[in-house]
Amino acid sequence: MAFDFNAALALEHDGAGVPSRDNPFDLAPVKHSLAKHDIEIDLMVQRAEALEVDGERAQTLAVEMAGQAKKLNNTIEKARKGFVEGPNEFVKSVNNLAKRFQERLLTIENGLKRKLSAYAQRQELERRKTEAAARQAQAELQNRLDEEAKDSGVEPVKIEAPVVPKADGPVRTAAGTAYQKKVWTFNVKDAQAVPREYLAVDERKIREAVRAGVRQIPGVDIFEETQTALRA
């Protein structure tokens, strides 16, 4: 059986693959333009999987098949780019236009959130100071009552510990609601002291080093392998 994939490489332009002006996002013309390759590609897959590279003839055939598959892939990629080029440019323009406004609005939002957080922290600090002072006053009063009860020979009266309510309720307005939440975060103070289980290998730097000629890196196995490159 011949392994000729060239039939799949022909892209007819019959006008049916042109997006509709009424609906530029209609997938029907895209499907119509690419559907003609379904059968050819299925056949290519079957034949490629069935081929055993066990000699020079099969080697040459494999190169031919791979090259034709690469050419068809490039052709379909070109068609894909043709379909999405206009919408992509439109999306890019809209995103850039909106970003100009969003960046300024995000600056406003983040700045006000920082101010609200700072105010909430000051409130919490004042609450803790008030609570500490109330506890100290309660302890002093309890000591006096205990002494008086001891002098009088009666059972001392226990005063309940003061509770200063937290001001952590949400602030609601017509435009939005803000509330405080506690989150755990971190800052790295000494990268050398961080345990290994929290570290990640920078494969990009290793790859750059290997390309630059480095052949020995502790903990890394650097080896040479054979890869096949195709030019279509």
C-alpha positions in Angstrom: 0.0 0.0 0.0 1.4 3.4 -1.0 1.9 6.0 1.8 1.2 9.1 -0.3 -0.1 11.9 2.0 0.1 14.6 -0.7 -3.7 14.5 -1.3 -4.2 16.0 2.1 -2.0 19.0 1.4 -4.3 20.6 -1.2 -6.4 23.4 0.3 -9.1 24.5 -2.1 -10.3 28.1 -1.7 -13.9 28.0 -2.9 -15.1 31.0 -1.0 -17.0 28.8 1.5 -14.3 29.4 4.1 -14.8 33.1 4.3 -16.4 34.3 7.5 -19.9 35.9 7.1 -20.0 39.6 7.3 -23.3 39.3 9.2 -21.7 37.0 11.8 -17.9 37.1 11.9 -17.9 34.6 14.8 -19.8 31.9 12.8 -17.9 28.7 13.0 -19.6 27.1 10.0 -17.2 28.5 7.4 -14.2 27.4 9.5 -15.6 23.9 9.9 -16.3 23.8 6.2 -12.8 24.9 5.3 -11.1 22.4 7.6 -13.5 19.4 7.4 -12.1 18.3 4.0 -9.0 17.2 5.8 -10.6 14.9 8.4 -10.5 11.8 6.2 -7.0 12.4 5.0 -5.7 13.1 8.5 -7.3 9.9 9.8 -5.6 8.0 7.1 -2.3 9.6 7.8 -2.6 8.7 11.5 -3.4 5.1 10.7 -0.5 4.7 8.2 2.0 6.5 10.4 1.1 4.3 13.4 1.4 1.2 11.2 4.8 2.1 9.8 7.8 0.3 11.4 11.2 2.1 10.8 13.4 -1.0 10.4 15.5 -0.1 7.3 16.6 2.7 5.0 13.5 2.4 2.8 11.2 2.7 5.8 13.4 5.5 7.2 13.0 7.5 3.9 9.2 6.8 4.0 8.9 8.0 7.6 10.7 11.2 6.7 8.4 11.8 3.8 5.3 11.1 5.9 6.5 13.3 8.7 7.3 16.1 6.3 3.9 15.9 4.7 2.2 16.0 8.1 4.3 19.0 9.0 3.4 20.8 5.8 -0.3 20.1 6.4 0.0 21.3 9.9 1.6 24.5 8.7 -1.2 25.0 6.1 -3.9 24.5 8.7 -2.1 26.9 11.1 -2.0 29.5 8.3 -5.7 29.0 7.8 -6.4 29.3 11.5 -4.4 32.5 11.7 -6.4 33.9 8.8 -9.6 33.3 10.6 -8.6 34.7 13.9 -6.4 37.6 12.8 -9.3 40.1 12.5 -11.0 39.1 15.8 -7.7 39.0 17.6 -6.8 42.5 16.5 -10.2 43.7 17.7 -9.9 41.9 21.0 -6.4 43.3 21.5 -7.6 46.9 20.7 -10.5 46.6 23.1 -8.3 45.1 25.9 -5.7 47.9 25.5 -8.4 50.6 25.5 -10.1 49.1 28.6 -6.8 48.6 30.3 -6.1 52.3 30.3 -9.2 52.9 32.4 -8.9 49.8 34.5 -5.4 50.5 35.6 -6.4 53.9 37.0 -9.5 52.4 38.7 -7.4 49.6 40.2 -5.0 52.2 41.6 -7.9 53.9 43.3 -9.3 50.6 44.6 -5.9 49.4 46.0 -5.0 52.7 47.5 -8.3 53.0 49.3 -8.1 49.3 50.5 -4.7 50.1 52.0 -6.1 53.1 53.8 -9.1 51.1 55.1 -6.7 48.3 56.2 -4.5 50.8 58.0 -7.5 52.3 59.7 -8.8 48.9 60.8 -5.4 48.1 62.2 -5.4 51.3 64.2 -8.9 50.5 65.5 -7.8 47.0 66.5 -4.8 48.5 68.3 -7.0 50.9 70.2 -9.4 48.1 71.1 -6.6 46.0 72.5 -5.3 49.0 74.5 -8.8 49.5 75.9 -9.2 45.8 76.7 -5.9 45.7 78.4 -6.7 48.7 80.5 -10.2 47.3 81.4 -8.6 44.0 82.4 -6.0 45.8 84.6 -8.8 47.8 86.2 -10.8 44.6 86.7 -7.8 42.9 88.3 -7.2 45.8 90.7 -10.8 45.9 91.7 -10.9 42.1 92.2 -7.8 42.4 94.4 -9.5 45.0 96.6 -12.7 43.0 96.9 -10.7 39.9 97.8 -8.9 41.8 100.5 -12.1 43.3 101.8 -13.8 39.9 101.8 -10.8 38.3 103.6 -10.9 41.0 106.3 -14.6 40.6 106.7 -14.5 36.8 106.7 -16.9 36.4 103.8 -16.9 34.8 100.4 -15.2 37.0 97.8 -17.2 38.3 94.9 -15.9 37.3 91.4 -16.0 40.0 88.8 -16.4 38.9 85.2 -13.6 39.8 82.8 -14.4 42.8 80.7 -15.1 42.2 77.0 -14.4 45.0 74.5 -16.4 44.2 71.3 -14.5 44.0 68.0 -15.3 46.5 65.3 -15.1 44.0 62.5 -18.5 44.3 61.0 -18.9 45.0 57.2 -19.3 48.6 56.0 -22.1 48.7 53.6 -22.8 51.5 51.1 -24.9 51.8 47.9 -21.8 51.2 45.8 -20.2 48.4 47.6 -19.4 46.6 50.9 -16.0 46.4 52.7 -15.1 43.9 55.4 -11.9 42.9 57.2 -10.5 39.4 57.1 -7.4 37.9 58.6 -4.9 36.3 56.3 -1.5 34.7 56.9 1.2 36.0 54.5 5.0 36.0 54.5 8.2 37.7 53.4 11.4 35.8 52.7 14.1 37.1 55.0 16.9 34.7 54.2 16.6 32.5 51.1 19.6 30.4 52.2 17.8 29.3 55.3 14.6 28.1 53.6 14.2 24.3 53.8 14.6 22.3 50.6 11.0 21.2 50.5 9.9 24.8 49.9 12.4 25.3 47.0 11.9 24.7 43.3 14.5 23.9 40.7 14.9 26.7 38.1 14.9 24.5 34.9 15.2 27.5 32.7 18.5 28.5 34.2 19.8 24.9 34.0 18.7 24.7 30.3 20.6 27.9 29.6 23.7 26.6 31.4 23.6 23.4 29.4 23.3 25.3 26.2 26.2 27.4 27.2 28.4 24.3 27.6 28.0 23.4 31.3 28.2 19.6 31.7 28.3 19.1 35.4 25.8 20.5 37.9 25.4 18.8 41.3 22.2 16.8 41.5 21.5 17.1 37.8 22.1 14.4 35.2 23.2 16.1 32.0 23.3 13.8 28.9 23.1 13.9 25.2 20.2 12.4 23.3 19.3 12.1 19.6 16.3 14.0 18.4 14.9 14.3 14.9 14.2 17.7 13.4 12.1 18.2 10.3 12.2 20.9 7.6 9.1 21.0 5.4 
